[in-house]
Amino acid sequence: MRLVSEVGQEKKSSSQSQETVNSLTRERDMLQQKIREMEIEVDRMKHQLSASQDAWGVTKKQLDEKENK
């Protein structure tokens, strides 16, 4: 009987461990997806910043040219 009880406890422990692994795997996958989304957002913002800096440069150059005339 003791062996049957130990086997039952091991099955329960194994099941709990598997649930923990599955939960952690889902959490990891969600975090990896979030990282990918944030990397895409950072790239988008870098391009937006670059475009804004280019526009500012053109505007400043035009203003300087007007002031020098």
Backbone as CSV, one residue per row, in Angstrom:
resi,resn,N_x,N_y,N_z,CA_x,CA_y,CA_z,C_x,C_y,C_z
1,MET,0.810,-1.200,0.000,0.000,0.000,0.000,0.849,1.257,0.000
2,ARG,1.953,1.177,0.698,2.813,2.351,0.772,3.351,2.706,-0.607
3,LEU,3.689,1.708,-1.383,4.214,1.933,-2.731,3.154,2.585,-3.625
4,VAL,1.914,2.125,-3.489,0.819,2.711,-4.262,0.639,4.178,-3.874
5,SER,0.732,4.488,-2.616,0.603,5.859,-2.125,1.735,6.722,-2.671
6,GLU,2.952,6.174,-2.665,4.100,6.930,-3.180,3.962,7.190,-4.676
7,VAL,3.458,6.199,-5.402,3.258,6.372,-6.841,2.218,7.464,-7.084
8,GLY,1.163,7.480,-6.311,0.136,8.501,-6.439,0.692,9.886,-6.162
9,GLN,1.523,9.986,-5.137,2.137,11.278,-4.808,3.070,11.732,-5.925
10,GLU,3.828,10.786,-6.491,4.742,11.127,-7.584,3.967,11.586,-8.820
11,LYS,2.844,10.916,-9.105,2.019,11.327,-10.239,1.485,12.743,-10.032
12,LYS,1.031,13.020,-8.816,0.508,14.350,-8.506,1.615,15.396,-8.635
13,SER,2.771,15.090,-8.106,3.914,16.006,-8.173,4.335,16.222,-9.619
14,SER,4.352,15.136,-10.387,4.730,15.233,-11.797,3.729,16.083,-12.565
15,SER,2.457,15.893,-12.273,1.406,16.660,-12.928,1.533,18.147,-12.599
16,GLN,1.791,18.453,-11.343,1.971,19.850,-10.935,3.201,20.458,-11.604
17,SER,4.250,19.678,-11.690,5.470,20.166,-12.340,5.208,20.451,-13.818
18,GLN,4.465,19.579,-14.471,4.154,19.764,-15.882,3.279,21.007,-16.075
19,GLU,2.330,21.234,-15.186,1.493,22.431,-15.266,2.343,23.687,-15.092
20,THR,3.305,23.636,-14.177,4.198,24.773,-13.969,5.034,25.034,-15.213
21,VAL,5.564,23.971,-15.806,6.368,24.111,-17.024,5.515,24.704,-18.143
22,ASN,4.302,24.207,-18.299,3.410,24.730,-19.346,3.090,26.204,-19.111
23,SER,2.830,26.556,-17.876,2.529,27.945,-17.543,3.731,28.845,-17.837
24,LEU,4.900,28.409,-17.447,6.109,29.204,-17.689,6.415,29.307,-19.181
25,THR,6.137,28.254,-19.904,6.350,28.278,-21.353,5.420,29.287,-22.007
26,ARG,4.151,29.283,-21.614,3.200,30.276,-22.147,3.644,31.698,-21.797
27,GLU,4.073,31.886,-20.563,4.521,33.216,-20.132,5.738,33.656,-20.938
28,ARG,6.687,32.747,-21.147,7.878,33.064,-21.939,7.490,33.444,-23.362
29,ASP,6.591,32.669,-23.951,6.161,32.950,-25.323,5.491,34.319,-25.430
30,MET,4.662,34.646,-24.450,4.002,35.952,-24.456,5.031,37.072,-24.318
31,LEU,6.014,36.879,-23.458,7.049,37.908,-23.274,7.900,38.066,-24.524
32,GLN,8.208,36.955,-25.191,8.974,37.044,-26.433,8.184,37.801,-27.501
33,GLN,6.888,37.559,-27.573,6.037,38.281,-28.523,6.019,39.768,-28.186
34,LYS,5.912,40.088,-26.907,5.909,41.493,-26.478,7.234,42.169,-26.846
35,ILE,8.330,41.449,-26.676,9.647,41.993,-27.046,9.688,42.290,-28.538
36,ARG,9.197,41.355,-29.356,9.172,41.579,-30.813,8.325,42.805,-31.157
37,GLU,7.174,42.928,-30.505,6.310,44.084,-30.760,7.003,45.382,-30.367
38,MET,7.705,45.365,-29.253,8.395,46.579,-28.795,9.562,46.917,-29.714
39,GLU,10.267,45.907,-30.229,11.358,46.161,-31.166,10.827,46.811,-32.440
40,ILE,9.671,46.345,-32.901,9.043,46.939,-34.091,8.668,48.391,-33.804
41,GLU,8.114,48.641,-32.628,7.733,50.004,-32.246,8.961,50.913,-32.144
42,VAL,10.047,50.405,-31.597,11.287,51.197,-31.499,11.795,51.547,-32.895
43,ASP,11.788,50.574,-33.806,12.224,50.852,-35.181,11.343,51.909,-35.832
44,ARG,10.016,51.809,-35.620,9.090,52.781,-36.189,9.390,54.177,-35.644
45,MET,9.639,54.248,-34.353,9.913,55.547,-33.734,11.265,56.103,-34.193
46,LYS,12.246,55.242,-34.410,13.540,55.705,-34.925,13.370,56.317,-36.309
47,HIS,12.573,55.657,-37.152,12.333,56.198,-38.489,11.577,57.521,-38.417
48,GLN,10.623,57.595,-37.525,9.855,58.834,-37.356,10.769,59.958,-36.873
49,LEU,11.649,59.655,-35.931,12.596,60.653,-35.435,13.516,61.124,-36.546
50,SER,14.013,60.179,-37.323,14.910,60.531,-38.421,14.209,61.442,-39.429
51,ALA,12.974,61.108,-39.757,12.216,61.934,-40.706,11.981,63.331,-40.130
52,SER,11.685,63.411,-38.840,11.468,64.711,-38.197,12.753,65.527,-38.185
53,GLN,13.872,64.872,-37.907,15.157,65.584,-37.906,15.495,66.085,-39.304
54,ASP,15.208,65.265,-40.315,15.458,65.699,-41.692,14.597,66.910,-42.039
55,ALA,13.333,66.854,-41.667,12.424,67.975,-41.940,12.888,69.220,-41.196
56,TRP,13.311,69.056,-39.955,13.811,70.193,-39.181,15.051,70.781,-39.847
57,GLY,15.927,69.919,-40.328,17.131,70.396,-41.005,16.807,71.220,-42.247
58,VAL,15.857,70.750,-43.035,15.444,71.471,-44.242,14.827,72.814,-43.866
59,THR,13.958,72.808,-42.874,13.301,74.047,-42.435,14.323,75.042,-41.903
60,LYS,15.269,74.571,-41.120,16.304,75.454,-40.567,17.162,76.039,-41.684
61,LYS,17.503,75.213,-42.656,18.303,75.695,-43.777,17.548,76.774,-44.547
62,GLN,16.254,76.544,-44.789,15.442,77.548,-45.498,15.369,78.849,-44.699
63,LEU,15.199,78.747,-43.394,15.134,79.931,-42.550,16.464,80.681,-42.576
64,ASP,17.573,79.948,-42.476,18.890,80.586,-42.537,19.106,81.292,-43.858
65,GLU,18.638,80.682,-44.957,18.797,81.293,-46.277,17.979,82.582,-46.364
66,LYS,16.773,82.573,-45.803,15.934,83.774,-45.826,16.555,84.893,-45.007
67,GLU,17.139,84.526,-43.866,17.751,85.533,-42.986,18.991,86.147,-43.617
68,ASN,19.696,85.388,-44.431,20.945,85.868,-45.039,20.696,86.696,-46.286
69,LYS,19.477,86.763,-46.762,19.190,87.549,-47.991,18.993,89.000,-47.686
